[in-house]
Every structure is written in C-alpha cells, then in structure tokens.
Amino acid sequence: MLQTLTPQELTLKISVQDLGFADTSQLLGKPKKSGSAKSWIGQASAEKATKFGLSLQQPGFNLLVLGEPGCGRTSLLLGTMQEIAAQRPAASDLVFLYNFDVPEKPLALHLKAGEGAVLRTALDHYVRQLAKALPALISETVTPAQAEGKAESPAEKIISQPARAAATLFLNEQIATLHKLASPDIPVFSRYLEALKRDALENLEIFQLSSSESEDALEGLLSRYRANLLVDNRDAQGAPVIYEDDPTFQSLFGGMESSPDHAGNTADFMRLRAGNLLRANGGMLMLHLRDIVSDQHNGPQILEKLHRFLRNGRVQIEEPGGSSGHGSASYLVPEALPVQVKVILIATPEEYYAIQDEASELASFFRIKVDFVESFAAHSASYNTVAAFVAERCAHFQLKHFTAKAVARLLHAMQRWVDDQTRISANFAELQGLMLECAAVANSRETELVELQDVEDAIAAQRARHEYIEQQMREAIVEGDLLIRVQGREIGQINGLTHIDLGDASFGSPVRISARCYAGDEGIVNISREVEMSGPNHDKGIFILQSWLSASFARLTPLCLTASLVFEQEYHGVEGDSASCAELYALLSALSGLPLPQGIAVTGALNQHGEVMPIGGINEKIEGYFRVCKQVGLDGTQGVVIPSRNKQHLMLDEEIVTAVEQGQFHIYVISHVLEGIEHLTGMSAGTADAEGNYRAETVMGRIQRTLELFRSACESNPASASLRTRRSKQFE
C-alpha cells in the first residue's frame, strides 16, 4: 500500500564518529592495508583479472579493459604494467643495416639492450675513419692519359696496387674491430661485415675524387655504411611499457621519415622509423579504442593493420596505403618483423560493442577481459579506503586536509552520483576534481582545513554554473508560458516528471500530461507517436498501459474506447517509460471523472500486472519539481509519488529533507498502480469480483460504467461496429 516517507528515509546520514579520524592528515603514514589509497578501490575483480592477464606471456592473451572514464582504468592498468615490467629483463635493440645484396630489403639485427647504440657509434666512427684515412692511402695513382697530352680527369685515375693493398689492410683492421661488437652467434652480422668491406674496396675510386659531384657520391656511399637504430633500450630498467595516447598509423606501425635531401645522398633505410609496436616488443602497449577509430581517414587502416598484427604477430614498416609518396621510398620493402607485445585495449562498453559488426574477430585476440565497475558497496571499510584516497591526494597536490565532516560530505556526493544509499561511485577522477574545488573554496576563506561548509559551497557552485536552462524553465512555469499547475484539482490532467540530461549537467522538470476519452474504436492514441516524436521505450510503455487496462476490464474487451494521451508543450520528443504511471492516472481520471491534485507529480513505470517498476534520475526529478513548487509557493499539499523500489536510490538535498520534516512537501511510494490512484482520487480503487465487475463507488467501478456507456454508444452506431469488426479481423 501507499507509504509516506519520513525525512530519515530521504537521504543517507554518514556517521562522522565511525570514520575514526578528525582530519585526513591523520591517515598519512599509516601501514598500508588491503584496499588502501593507491590500490584498486572497489575494483577487486578487475585487479585480479589484470594481474592474471599481464602475468601470461603467451601470444593471444591481450587485455580488453572495459569501464567508464574516471574509474581509474588507465592509471591503474599503467601502474600495474610498470610494476610487472620492472621485474622482467630489458628488451632487445633493433638495428637496420644496409643490405648490399638486396638494397630494398634492409637487414634487421636484434641486439642486447644497449648494444644497438654501441654499434651505431662504432659504424659512425668507421665512416669517419674511411673518409679520413682512405684518400691518403690511395693517393698513389698513375695517369696513362698524360702520355698523349690529354687533360687529366678524375674518372681516369687508376689506383695503384700498393695503394689498394694498403686500403685492404686498413679495412681488415677496421672490420676486425667491428667484429668484436656482436656475439659470434649472429651470422647475419658477420656476413654484413664481409659485404661492408667488399663494398668499400669496390668503390675505392670514389674516395680519391675531389669534385663537388664526387663529394655527393662519397656522402651517398658512406651513408649506407651507417646503422639505423630503430629501437634503443640502453636506458631501460625492465621490459618496455608504452602508453600511446595519440595513435596514428606511423606512430603505431612506423614509417618513412621525409628528407630534405633532394639529391638522394641519404640511404633510404636510414629514414625508416619504428612505431610503438616495435618499441614495445617484449613488453606491453596500451591503447584507447576511441583513439584508434576516431580518425575517419586513418581509423579503418589502423584497425585493420592492428587486426593483422594480432593475427600473425608481425609488423612491417610501411606508409598508409603502402607508399610514403616519395619516389625513393616506394621501392623500399623492409621484412615483416616478429614482435611479441601484450596489447591492452581500453574502451567503454558502448565503444567496444559499437565496432563488433566491422571488427567481429577482434575479441578473439583479447582473451582476458577486465571489467571496471561503476560503483561498489558502501560500508565502513570502503569509506575508510576512500578517506585514505582523499588523504593521499591532499598530500600529492599539497592541498589542505579535509575534516571528517567534509569527508563524510564527499562520500555522500559519491553515493549521490550513482543514486544509491548502498553503493559508492567508482569515479575517482570526479572526486579528485571536487576535492580541488573544495580546497580552492577553503583557501578563499583562509581556513586551516577543508571543512563541511567548503564542500557544501563547492557543490552549490557546481550546480549554479549549470543551472541556467533549468532556471529558465522554472521562470517559464511561474510566468505562465509553460502551463504547469501545482495547486488545485483537474480531471484528466497530471504532472509527470522528466529527466533532462545535458551531458555536463542534468535536472528534473514537470510536464503536464493530459488525456481525453470518448466512445470509439481506436484504442489509446499516443499523439507523440502519431507525429513521430516518441521513442520506442515510450511507445512500449503505452502498449503496456493499454494491455493492463484491457486486462482489468476483460469482460468488456475489446474496449469501445478512443483515448488520446499527450505530453503538453513538449516539442523535442519523448522517450522512456518512466511516465507510464502518470499517463495511466490521467487516463483513469478522464474515464472516472474524478479530478487529480495538480500539486502531486508522479513518476514510475508499470508492467502488465500493474506493478510499479523503478526508474532513473529519481533525485533530479524530485528536486527539480520541488524547486518549481518552491518558486510558485509551497502550500503543504505538494509532493511526488514514486516507485517503492526507488527508496534506496534517494539521496536528496537537505533542503527537501527539511521541507518534508516541516510538512511543506511530501514523498509517497507505491508498489502497484492502484495504490497511487486511490491516494490521488481519495476513493477506493476497487477489486473485481468473480464475474469481473467492480463496486459502483470505486474508481474502477466508475470507469467500468463509463466503458459500458461507450460500448452502448458504439453498438448503436452500425458504422462504428463495422469498423470494429474489420479491425478485429486484422489481428486474427
């Protein structure tokens, strides 16, 4: 039956004494417990799945992390990744060398961490030695062209055998030094050094030339003797951990660096650059799904190439579309390199499931699913962990510490964010932002600690910054532009409650719902649906309403009724079924002729059995209606009727609690729709007897008489009866 809620049932009171501290400074330096400030507060299942997934090094066990922004999914994952990676060895370096046999396919050389930089330095030294020593060693030449009195040209100079022998000896010494840089179990490097020496001997003539053209040729020759260090792990303290927060095709998979050297003196392989997949080889790479798919141009290419990498475990450096747009780059085709990387993909559930159609196989490569919850159970232990978090953030940002009362108010706000007296929001990013605002308010008052009033003022300031649209709507009601009455009684009219979500703010507002009924064959007409201004959930609610009404008067079905329902002055569309109880009451009032109090607003959905189901946005709806009534004028008759199953979701402002305590405002809860109509009309709803009839002086009895009159009117009109017969056959 209908119940009037007491002030104590309208919100949650958190005991300051149970928190066990005077201010958060007392929580610093205490021994860390399970669930302490830097742990996964409220995310035990996510923590377990994360650590299990990151401990598996076999291919395919990538992590799919699902959760809403602000719950710590990025920071907590990244911290755990770094902890685990620090216990593993550093990954190898990756060096590309010139391939003297197949120039378009550079040689890939994997070396121990730090050896890549040593090799690059050594080859740079080798190049400098060649440029400095070889011209002097091969200075002895003969010029057969002089005998004929011809002018000597650089191309006609011939290197003497002694000079060539000296150059060979010099190169052997240099190559022997380079041999010591890599372990003998890298045959690729040994073959490379032999080719390196051979190439220099075959091009000795270039070292003796002196023209500007020949200098370009020498620079081009020497550039291919260098090492391109693509991945450098010399400073790594463990396995690599990379967080790619702005992914592009090149940043992930690598590419060709553009060169201002139009003469082509720089070897193409030196312009190759590694992407983060190569840099993360042997470690972990974190990505946000939204970042991958948001770029309309590169998004599909990135997703497809990532899918390809997950399938075959190899990365090939290439430009988007397979070409960099440079003529010299188009013929360079590096080999696809095997890479072992654990990919951590972060997304909201909506983002992930939105791409299932175009990337249905993606989930098969992410065998470890990590679900971050939006809220967790509220109890003394969880309150303590949140308080410890507040203390740690105060120390981190060098903020004033919070008193116990201020922390209790923060906890209340966190539970209000999820509209639940039994759960706390897991959005710690939102909590951190609120803390910073509270600290700023406290600074302006020059207090030593952040106190309760500072938190109240910060929350009030947040609401005030987003109140403009709601204030406009209230003023429109007060001035009569929006026809909303909060006093008196009317037949076929009632105030429903809407929830308006603007993204960064949300509020509730009343809307007049009206019903008109007469004899006919069209049933219940949803005017919003007829003009395509209603959504499927709202239409579903109307059909359920009609089903309940027909079942309640089964003896008279099919009902001879045409009824219209509409949200008055609603021009932006209607969605959701939370107004179906209010719509039903307007219809029952119109059929019974019993007026409804305009000061009582109704919200709630019903099922086919008349049971009232919980709805969302309950606190915003009640508070929005209360503010309208307050501005019009509270007279002690106003209030709201809500589902009883929403009782635990009430986290109302103290202002409403006070108004209820003083008898100026009332909040009623119902479990069945008939409980509400009894209260609104002041008359017994009535119960059907064995034959399906209701007593006359009940709400349902009055409606039954009206429906019987409608049937008589329809039966006396043959055209209407024929229409009814045709419509019945359509559904047979």
C-alpha positions in Angstrom: 0.0 0.0 0.0 1.0 3.6 -0.4 3.6 4.8 2.2 4.6 8.3 3.2 8.3 8.5 3.6 9.9 10.1 6.7 12.7 12.6 6.5 15.2 10.0 7.6 14.4 7.8 4.6 15.1 10.6 2.0 18.8 10.6 2.2 21.8 8.9 3.8 23.4 10.0 7.0 27.1 9.0 7.3 28.4 8.8 10.9 31.4 11.0 11.3 32.3 9.1 14.5 32.5 5.9 12.6 35.2 7.3 10.3 37.6 7.3 13.1 39.7 10.4 12.4 39.5 14.1 13.0 41.0 15.1 9.6 42.7 13.3 6.8 46.3 14.3 7.8 45.9 11.5 10.5 45.6 8.9 7.8 49.0 9.6 6.3 51.9 7.3 7.3 49.6 4.5 8.5 50.5 1.0 7.4 49.0 0.1 4.0 46.1 -2.3 4.2 44.3 -4.2 1.5 42.2 -1.7 -0.4 44.4 1.3 0.7 44.5 4.6 -1.1 46.8 3.6 -4.0 45.1 0.2 -4.6 42.2 -0.7 -6.7 39.4 0.7 -4.6 36.2 -1.2 -5.3 37.8 -2.9 -8.3 38.9 -6.3 -6.8 37.7 -8.3 -9.8 39.4 -6.0 -12.3 42.6 -6.1 -10.3 42.6 -9.9 -10.2 41.9 -10.2 -14.0 44.6 -7.6 -14.8 47.4 -9.2 -12.8 46.4 -12.7 -14.2 46.4 -11.4 -17.8 49.7 -9.4 -17.5 51.4 -12.5 -16.0 50.7 -14.6 -19.1 53.4 -14.1 -21.7 52.0 -16.4 -24.3 50.7 -14.8 -27.5 47.0 -14.0 -27.7 46.4 -13.2 -24.1 45.8 -9.5 -24.7 43.7 -7.4 -22.3 40.4 -5.8 -23.1 39.6 -3.2 -20.4 36.0 -2.0 -20.2 34.9 0.8 -18.0 33.7 4.3 -17.9 36.2 7.3 -17.9 37.2 8.4 -14.5 37.2 4.9 -12.8 41.0 4.6 -12.9 41.1 2.1 -15.8 44.1 3.9 -17.4 46.1 4.9 -14.4 45.6 1.6 -12.5 46.5 -0.5 -15.6 49.5 1.6 -16.4 50.8 1.4 -12.8 50.4 -2.4 -12.7 52.0 -2.8 -16.1 55.1 -0.8 -15.0 55.3 -2.9 -11.8 55.3 -6.2 -13.7 57.6 -4.9 -16.5 60.2 -3.8 -13.9 60.6 -7.4 -12.9 61.4 -8.5 -16.4 64.6 -8.1 -18.4 65.1 -5.2 -20.8 64.0 -5.9 -24.4 66.5 -6.1 -27.3 67.6 -3.3 -29.5 66.6 -3.2 -33.2 69.1 -2.0 -35.8 68.6 -1.8 -39.5 71.7 -2.2 -41.7 72.1 -1.7 -45.4 71.6 -4.9 -47.5 74.3 -4.9 -50.1 72.7 -7.9 -51.9 69.1 -6.7 -51.9 69.1 -2.9 -51.2 65.3 -2.7 -51.0 65.3 -5.1 -48.0 67.3 -3.7 -45.1 68.9 -6.2 -42.7 67.2 -6.4 -39.3 69.6 -7.0 -36.4 68.3 -7.7 -32.9 71.0 -7.0 -30.2 71.0 -6.9 -26.4 69.8 -3.8 -24.8 72.5 -1.1 -25.2 74.4 -2.9 -28.0 72.5 -1.1 -30.7 73.8 2.3 -29.6 77.3 0.9 -29.4 77.1 -0.5 -32.9 75.7 2.8 -34.3 78.6 4.7 -32.7 81.1 2.2 -34.0 79.8 2.4 -37.5 79.8 6.2 -37.4 83.4 6.0 -36.3 84.1 3.6 -39.1 82.7 6.0 -41.6 84.8 8.9 -40.3 87.9 6.7 -40.4 87.2 5.8 -44.0 86.6 9.4 -45.0 89.8 10.5 -43.3 92.3 7.6 -44.0 91.4 6.1 -47.3 92.0 9.2 -49.5 95.6 9.3 -48.1 96.2 5.6 -48.6 95.1 5.6 -52.2 96.9 8.9 -53.2 99.4 7.0 -55.4 98.0 6.9 -58.9 99.1 6.5 -62.5 97.5 8.6 -65.3 98.0 6.9 -68.7 96.1 9.7 -70.3 99.1 12.2 -69.9 101.2 10.4 -72.3 99.0 11.6 -75.1 98.9 15.1 -73.7 95.3 14.8 -72.7 93.9 16.7 -69.7 93.6 14.5 -66.6 90.0 13.8 -65.5 89.1 12.3 -62.1 87.4 9.4 -63.7 90.6 8.3 -65.5 92.7 8.0 -62.3 93.7 4.4 -61.6 94.6 3.2 -58.1 97.9 1.5 -57.8 98.3 -2.0 -56.4 100.3 -0.9 -53.4 97.6 1.7 -52.5 94.9 -0.9 -53.0 96.8 -3.3 -50.7 97.2 -0.6 -48.0 93.5 0.1 -48.2 92.7 -3.6 -47.9 94.9 -3.9 -44.8 93.2 -0.8 -43.3 89.7 -2.1 -43.9 90.6 -5.5 -42.4 91.7 -3.8 -39.2 88.5 -1.8 -39.1 86.3 -4.8 -39.8 88.1 -6.8 -37.1 87.3 -4.1 -34.6 83.6 -4.2 -35.6 83.5 -8.0 -35.3 84.0 -7.7 -31.6 80.8 -5.7 -31.2 78.4 -8.7 -31.6 78.4 -12.2 -30.3 79.5 -14.9 -32.9 76.1 -16.4 -32.8 74.8 -13.6 -35.1 75.8 -14.9 -38.5 73.9 -12.1 -40.2 76.3 -9.5 -38.7 79.3 -11.5 -39.8 78.1 -11.7 -43.4 77.2 -8.0 -43.3 80.8 -7.0 -42.2 82.2 -9.0 -45.1 79.9 -7.2 -47.5 80.8 -3.9 -45.9 84.5 -4.4 -46.6 83.9 -5.7 -50.1 81.7 -2.7 -51.0 84.3 -0.2 -49.8 87.1 -2.0 -51.8 84.9 -2.0 -54.9 84.3 1.8 -54.6 87.8 2.9 -53.7 87.9 5.3 -56.7 85.1 7.4 -55.1 87.5 8.2 -52.2 90.0 9.9 -54.4 87.7 12.2 -56.3 87.5 15.8 -55.4 84.8 17.5 -57.5 81.6 18.6 -55.8 79.7 15.9 -57.7 82.1 13.3 -56.4 81.7 14.6 -52.9 78.0 13.9 -53.2 78.8 10.4 -54.4 81.1 9.8 -51.4 78.4 11.0 -49.0 75.9 8.7 -50.5 78.3 5.8 -50.3 79.2 6.4 -46.7 75.6 6.9 -45.6 74.8 3.3 -46.3 77.6 2.2 -44.0 75.8 3.6 -41.0 73.4 1.9 -38.6 69.8 2.9 -38.2 69.0 2.4 -34.6 65.2 2.0 -34.6 64.7 0.7 -31.1 67.1 1.8 -28.3 66.7 0.2 -24.9 70.0 1.1 -23.4 68.4 3.1 -20.5 65.6 0.5 -19.9 65.1 -0.7 -16.4 62.9 -3.6 -17.4 60.5 -4.6 -20.2 59.1 -1.7 -22.2 55.7 -0.2 -21.3 54.3 2.3 -23.7 51.1 4.2 -23.4 50.1 5.5 -26.9 47.6 8.3 -26.2 47.6 9.8 -29.7 47.9 6.9 -32.1 48.5 7.5 -35.8 49.4 5.0 -38.5 53.1 5.9 -38.3 53.2 6.2 -34.5 52.0 2.6 -34.2 53.5 0.8 -37.1 56.4 3.0 -38.2 57.1 4.6 -41.5 59.5 6.6 -43.7 60.8 9.9 -42.4 60.7 12.6 -45.1 64.0 14.0 -46.1 65.0 17.5 -47.2 67.9 15.9 -49.1 66.6 16.0 -52.6 70.0 14.9 -54.0 69.3 11.4 -52.6 72.6 11.3 -50.6 70.9 9.7 -47.6 70.3 6.0 -47.9 66.6 5.2 -47.8 66.9 2.6 -45.0 68.3 5.4 -42.7 64.9 7.1 -43.0 62.9 4.2 -41.6 61.4 4.8 -38.2 59.9 2.3 -35.8 56.4 2.6 -34.4 55.4 1.9 -30.9 54.6 -1.8 -31.6 58.2 -2.3 -32.4 59.4 -0.3 -29.4 57.1 -2.3 -27.2 58.5 -5.6 -28.4 58.9 -7.9 -25.4 56.7 -5.7 -23.3 53.3 -4.0 -23.3 51.4 -1.4 -25.3 48.3 0.4 -24.0 45.8 1.9 -26.5 42.3 3.5 -26.2 39.9 2.1 -28.8 38.3 5.5 -29.2 41.7 7.0 -30.3 42.1 4.3 -32.9 38.7 4.6 -34.6 38.1 8.4 -34.2 40.2 9.4 -37.1 37.9 9.0 -40.1 40.8 8.9 -42.6 43.3 6.6 -40.8 40.9 4.8 -38.4 39.9 1.9 -40.6 43.5 1.4 -41.8 44.8 1.4 -38.2 42.2 -1.0 -37.0 42.7 -3.4 -40.0 46.5 -3.3 -39.6 46.3 -3.9 -35.9 43.9 -6.8 -36.5 46.5 -8.2 -39.0 49.3 -7.8 -36.4 47.3 -9.6 -33.7 46.6 -12.4 -36.2 50.2 -13.0 -37.4 52.4 -11.4 -34.8 54.5 -9.5 -37.3 55.0 -5.8 -38.0 56.0 -4.4 -41.4 57.0 -0.8 -41.6 55.1 0.9 -44.4 53.2 4.1 -45.1 49.4 4.2 -45.1 48.3 2.8 -48.4 51.7 1.1 -48.9 53.7 4.2 -50.0 55.1 7.3 -48.5 54.6 9.4 -51.5 58.4 9.7 -52.2 59.8 8.0 -55.2 62.8 6.6 -53.4 60.7 5.2 -50.6 58.3 3.3 -52.8 60.8 0.6 -53.6 62.0 0.0 -50.0 60.2 -3.0 -48.6 61.5 -4.0 -45.1 60.9 -7.5 -44.0 58.0 -8.1 -41.6 59.4 -8.5 -38.1 58.2 -10.9 -35.5 57.0 -8.9 -32.5 55.7 -10.2 -29.1 53.7 -7.4 -27.5 50.8 -7.6 -25.0 48.2 -5.1 -26.1 46.0 -3.5 -23.5 42.9 -2.0 -25.2 40.8 0.4 -23.2 37.2 1.2 -24.1 33.8 1.9 -22.7 31.3 -1.0 -23.2 29.5 1.2 -25.7 32.6 1.9 -27.8 33.6 -1.7 -27.9 30.3 -3.2 -28.8 29.7 -0.5 -31.4 32.6 -1.8 -33.6 31.6 -5.5 -33.2 30.0 -5.6 -36.7 33.0 -4.2 -38.5 35.7 -6.0 -36.4 33.9 -9.1 -35.1 37.1 -11.1 -34.8 38.8 -8.6 -32.6 37.6 -10.1 -29.3 39.2 -13.4 -30.1 42.6 -11.8 -29.7 41.7 -10.3 -26.3 41.1 -13.3 -24.2 41.5 -11.5 -20.9 38.5 -9.2 -20.2 38.8 -6.7 -17.4 35.6 -5.1 -16.3 35.7 -1.9 -14.2 32.6 -1.4 -12.1 30.9 2.0 -11.9 30.1 1.6 -8.2 30.9 -0.6 -5.2 29.3 -1.5 -1.9 29.2 1.2 0.7 30.3 0.2 4.2 32.8 1.3 6.8 35.7 -0.4 5.2 35.1 1.2 1.8 34.5 4.6 3.5 37.9 4.2 5.1 39.6 3.4 1.7 38.0 6.5 0.1 39.1 8.6 3.1 42.7 7.3 2.6 42.5 8.2 -1.1 41.5 11.8 -0.1 44.4 12.0 2.3 46.8 10.7 -0.4 45.5 13.2 -3.0 45.8 16.0 -0.5 49.5 15.2 0.0 50.0 14.7 -3.7 48.5 18.1 -4.6 49.7 19.8 -1.4 46.1 20.7 -0.5 44.7 21.5 2.9 43.5 18.3 4.6 39.8 17.6 5.0 37.9 17.3 8.2 35.9 14.2 9.0 32.7 16.0 8.3 34.0 17.2 5.0 35.0 13.7 4.0 31.5 12.4 5.0 30.0 15.0 2.7 32.3 13.9 -0.1 31.2 10.3 0.5 27.6 11.5 0.3 28.2 13.2 -3.0 29.8 10.0 -4.4 26.8 8.0 -3.4 24.5 10.7 -5.0 26.4 10.3 -8.3 25.1 6.7 -8.5 21.8 7.5 -6.8 22.2 4.7 -4.3 22.3 4.6 -0.5 24.1 1.3 -0.6 26.8 2.0 -3.2 29.6 4.4 -3.9 30.6 5.8 -7.3 34.0 4.5 -8.6 34.6 7.8 -10.5 37.6 8.9 -8.6 38.5 11.4 -11.3 35.3 13.2 -10.4 36.1 13.0 -6.7 39.6 14.5 -7.3 38.1 17.4 -9.3 35.6 18.1 -6.5 38.4 18.0 -3.9 40.4 20.6 -5.8 37.3 22.9 -6.0 36.7 22.4 -2.2 40.3 23.3 -1.5 40.0 26.4 -3.6 36.9 27.5 -1.6 38.8 26.8 1.7 41.7 28.9 0.5 39.5 31.8 -0.1 38.2 31.6 3.5 41.8 31.2 4.8 40.9 28.2 7.0 43.5 25.6 8.1 41.4 22.7 6.9 38.8 22.0 4.3 35.6 22.0 6.3 32.0 20.8 5.7 30.8 24.3 4.6 33.6 24.4 2.0 32.3 21.2 0.4 28.7 22.4 0.5 29.7 25.7 -1.1 31.7 23.9 -3.9 28.8 21.6 -4.7 26.4 24.5 -4.7 28.7 26.4 -7.0 28.9 23.5 -9.4 25.1 23.4 -9.6 24.8 27.1 -10.0 27.2 27.0 -13.0 24.9 24.7 -14.8 21.5 26.0 -13.6 20.7 28.5 -16.4 18.5 26.2 -18.5 16.6 24.8 -15.5 16.1 28.3 -14.2 14.7 29.4 -17.5 12.2 26.6 -17.4 11.1 27.4 -13.9 10.6 31.0 -14.8 8.5 30.0 -17.8 6.3 28.0 -15.5 5.9 30.8 -12.9 5.2 33.3 -15.7 2.6 31.1 -17.3 4.4 30.3 -20.6 4.6 26.7 -19.6 1.1 25.5 -18.4 2.0 23.7 -15.2 -0.3 23.9 -12.2 0.9 22.9 -8.8 -2.3 23.7 -6.9 -5.9 22.7 -7.3 -7.5 19.7 -9.0 -8.3 18.8 -12.6 -9.9 15.9 -14.5 -7.7 14.1 -17.0 -4.5 16.1 -16.1 -1.5 15.3 -14.0 2.1 16.4 -13.7 4.7 13.9 -14.8 8.4 14.2 -14.2 11.0 14.4 -16.9 14.8 13.9 -16.6 16.8 16.3 -18.8 20.4 15.3 -19.3 22.7 17.9 -20.9 25.9 15.9 -20.6 27.7 18.0 -18.1 24.5 18.6 -16.0 21.1 17.1 -15.5 17.9 18.1 -13.8 14.3 17.2 -13.5 11.3 19.2 -14.6 7.5 18.7 -14.5 5.5 18.2 -17.7 1.7 18.3 -18.0 0.2 15.0 -19.2 -3.4 15.1 -20.3 -5.9 12.5 -21.5 -9.3 12.8 -23.4 -11.7 9.8 -23.8 -14.8 9.1 -25.8 -16.6 6.2 -27.5 -14.8 4.8 -30.4 -12.6 2.1 -31.9 -9.1 3.5 -32.0 -8.0 2.4 -28.5 -5.3 4.6 -26.8 -3.8 7.0 -29.2 -0.3 8.2 -28.3 -0.2 11.6 -30.0 3.6 11.9 -29.8 3.9 8.5 -31.6 1.4 9.6 -34.3 3.6 12.6 -35.2 6.8 10.5 -34.8 8.0 12.4 -31.7 8.3 9.5 -29.4 10.9 6.8 -28.9 10.4 3.0 -28.8 10.7 2.8 -25.0 7.9 5.4 -24.5 5.7 3.6 -27.1 6.4 0.3 -25.3 5.1 1.9 -22.0 1.9 3.0 -23.8 1.3 -0.5 -25.1 1.8 -2.0 -21.6 -0.6 0.6 -20.2 -3.2 -0.4 -22.8 -2.7 -4.1 -22.1 -3.2 -3.5 -18.3 -6.4 -1.5 -18.9 -7.9 -4.2 -21.3 -7.0 -7.0 -18.9 -8.6 -5.1 -16.0 -11.9 -4.9 -17.9 -11.6 -8.2 -19.7 -15.5 -8.6 -19.6 -15.8 -5.6 -21.8 -13.0 -6.3 -24.3 -12.5 -5.3 -27.0 -13.0 -2.0 -25.4 -15.1 0.6 -27.2 -12.7 3.4 -26.4 -10.8 6.1 -28.2 -8.4 7.9 -25.8 -5.7 10.4 -26.6 -2.6 10.9 -24.4 -0.1 13.7 -24.9 2.8 15.5 -23.2 1.6 19.1 -23.4 4.0 21.7 -24.7 6.7 19.1 -25.4 8.4 19.9 -28.7 11.6 18.0 -28.6 10.4 14.4 -28.5 9.5 11.9 -25.7 11.5 8.8 -24.8 11.5 6.4 -21.8 8.7 4.6 -20.0 9.0 6.4 -16.6 5.8 8.4 -17.3 3.6 5.5 -17.9 2.1 5.6 -14.4 1.3 9.3 -14.8 -0.2 8.6 -18.2 -2.4 5.9 -16.8 -3.6 8.1 -13.9 -4.5 10.8 -16.4 -6.5 8.3 -18.4 -8.2 6.7 -15.4 -9.2 10.2 -14.2 -10.7 11.1 -17.6 -12.6 7.8 -17.6 -13.8 8.0 -14.0 -14.5 11.8 -13.9 -12.5 12.1 -10.7 -10.2 15.1 -10.5 -6.5 14.7 -9.6 -4.5 17.0 -7.4 -2.1 19.1 -9.5 0.3 19.6 -6.7 1.2 15.8 -6.7 3.6 14.8 -9.5 4.0 11.2 -10.5 6.9 9.2 -11.9 7.2 5.4 -12.4 6.8 2.7 -15.0 4.4 -0.2 -14.8 4.3 -3.7 -16.1 1.4 -5.6 -17.5 0.3 -6.7 -14.0 0.2 -3.1 -12.7 3.4 -3.4 -10.6 5.4 -0.2 -10.4 9.0 -0.5 -11.5 12.0 1.7 -10.6 13.2 4.5 -12.8 16.3 6.5 -13.2 17.1 10.1 -12.3 14.9 9.9 -9.3 16.7 12.5 -7.2 17.0 15.1 -10.1 13.2 14.6 -10.8 12.1 15.2 -7.2 14.5 18.1 -6.7 13.5 19.8 -9.9 9.8 19.6 -9.1 10.4 20.8 -5.5 12.2 23.9 -6.8 9.3 24.6 -9.1 6.8 24.3 -6.2 9.0 26.4 -4.0 9.2 29.2 -6.6 5.5 29.1 -7.1 4.8 28.7 -3.4 4.7 25.7 -1.1 1.3 25.2 0.5 1.7 21.9 2.2 -0.2 19.9 -0.4 2.5 19.3 -2.9 4.7 16.3 -3.3 5.6 13.4 -5.5 4.6 9.7 -6.0 7.5 7.4 -6.8 8.1 3.7 -7.1 8.7 2.0 -3.7 11.7 0.2 -5.4 13.4 3.6 -5.7 13.6 4.1 -1.9 17.2 3.0 -1.7 18.1 5.5 -4.5 17.0 8.6 -2.6 19.9 10.9 -1.9 18.0 14.2 -1.7 19.2 17.7 -0.8 19.0 18.7 2.8 16.5 21.5 1.7 13.9 18.9 0.7 14.5 16.8 3.8 13.8 19.9 5.9 10.7 20.7 3.9 9.3 17.2 4.4 10.1 17.5 8.1 8.1 20.7 8.3 5.2 19.2 6.4 5.6 21.5 3.4 6.4 18.7 0.9 5.6 15.0 0.7 7.1 12.0 -0.9 4.9 8.9 -1.3 6.0 5.4 -2.6 3.8 2.8 -4.2 4.2 -0.8 -5.4 1.1 -1.1 -7.5 -0.6 1.5 -9.7 -4.0 1.2 -7.9 -2.3 2.4 -4.7 -1.5 5.6 -6.4 -4.9 6.2 -7.9 -6.5 5.7 -4.5 -4.4 8.4 -3.0 -4.8 10.8 -5.8 -8.6 10.5 -6.0 -9.4 9.8 -2.4 -11.6 6.9 -3.4 -11.0 3.1 -3.1 -9.6 1.7 -6.3 -11.9 -1.4 -6.2 -11.4 -5.1 -6.7 -13.1 -7.1 -9.4 -15.5 -9.9 -8.3 -15.6 -13.4 -9.8 -17.5 -12.1 -12.8 -15.1 -9.2 -13.4 -17.3 -6.4 -12.0 -16.3 -3.6 -9.7 -18.4 -2.0 -7.0 -20.0 1.2 -8.2 -18.5 3.7 -5.8 -14.9 2.8 -6.6 -12.5 4.3 -9.1 -12.6 1.1 -11.3 -16.4 0.8 -10.8 -16.8 4.3 -12.2 -14.5 3.5 -15.1 -16.5 0.3 -15.8 -19.7 2.3 -16.1 -18.1 4.7 -18.5 -16.8 1.9 -20.7 -20.2 0.3 -20.7 -21.7 3.6 -21.9 -19.1 3.8 -24.6 -20.0 0.2 -25.7 -23.7 1.1 -25.9 -22.8 4.2 -28.0 -20.7 2.1 -30.4 -23.3 -0.6 -30.7 -26.0 1.9 -31.6 -23.8 3.1 -34.4 -23.6 0.4 -37.2 -20.7 2.1 -39.0 -18.7 2.1 -35.9 -19.5 -1.6 -35.2 -18.5 -2.5 -38.8 -15.2 -0.7 -38.3 -14.6 -2.5 -35.1 -15.2 -5.9 -36.8 -12.8 -5.1 -39.6 -10.1 -4.1 -37.1 -10.6 -7.3 -35.1 -10.0 -9.4 -38.2 -6.7 -7.7 -38.8 -5.3 -9.2 -35.7 -6.7 -12.7 -36.1 
